[in-house]
Amino acid sequence: MGRKLLWASMALAPVAVVLRFAFDVHDVPLFIVSAAALVPLAWLIGEATEQAADHTGPGIGGFLNASFGNAPELIIALFAIHEGLPNVVRGSITGSIVSNLLLVLGFALVLTREEAIDRRSLGTQLGLVLVAVLLFLIPSVPAWDGDTERHALAIATIPVALVLLLLYLGATYLSLRRHRRLHEAADATASFGWSLPVSLGVLGGATALTAFVSEILVHSIKVFADTAGLSEFFVSAVIVAIVGNAAEHGGAVVIARRGKIKLASEIAISSSAQVGLLVAPAVALLSWAISPALPLAFRPVELATMGGAVLFVGLVVSDGRARRIEGWAMLAVYVGVVILYGFSGDR
């Protein structure tokens, strides 16, 4: 019944497109419909990722899900820059990192039994996210006193973005080699459903449709925030971050319910690493072609919650075991972060 409902709700994506371009519907219902349309697309991406992971192993499967799932995040950010919403971009980056670490991994742990996880892989990726947060300090600290969007900060962001990209490429190459060796050494007992090309094709198609719906979401975000009486920062760091990363969120939860906590944990944490070391620097560099260039200048509350989430999750995974009580603790911390964001207001 649940799968039939999800397949039926795929119709929400074309409905959102029709409402946006054929009927010029008000932005508030448009925001709601486009956000709802991303949920079944997230499930489809999660389903395709699980099928692909049967062929590649959980480490590479998590990387695939994060890669396809973060493509809409990148596109949302570029659309937001074009719309003149730089604070929305920074807020969604912050919210994506925090929600993947606390919300997604928390739900995954709650939905599974105690089981071993890949401490080495998860610890490495958490370390990369922490490095990204520390490097964000370079353009962020000068922005705490003055114009956040000044040109000098955008220039200071360039070397930070390049270092992050190079670090991500190097770490990803080494990580994928390790996961491939582990998968080849494991017993090949999986019964394959979809072929690998079909799985990757579904991932690509669902991601493209997700990106299209995401543009509609960005178009309606400002009016929705004003109408709902919420700050743009809260909407971007909580609502847009969750919806924009719906692929990873839904995929990890679906996979965790099926008892594959290694894959689910890889999805959650590798997605945060990709946002910090790939999406954020890529958006900053590509913004020079859109104008104005985006400085990666975050507020103290953003840096503190990103860094705090990394340290807390690092403590949880340090013993290499997944426990439900730890998942509940992560969800409780995330609720506290959401409340903090609600009181933070806009820059």
ABEGO torsion letter per residue (X at the ends): XAAAAAAAAAAAAAAAAAAAAAAGBBAAAAAAAAAAAAAAAAAAAAAAAAAAAAAAEAAAAAAAAAAAAAAAAAAAAAAAAAAGBAAAAAAAAAAAAAAAAAAAAAAAAAABBBBBBBAAAAAAAAAAAAAAAAAAAAAAAAAABEBAABAAAAAAAAAAAAAAAAAAAAAAAAAAAAAAAAAAABBBABBBBBBAAAAAAAAAAAAAAAAAAAAAAAAAAAAAAAAAGBBAAAAAAAAAAAAAAAAAAAAAAAAAAAGBAAAAAAAAAAAAAAAAAAAAAAAAAAAAAAOBBBBBBBBAAAAAAAAAAAAAAAAAAAAGBBBAAAAAAAAAAAAAAAAAAAAAEBX
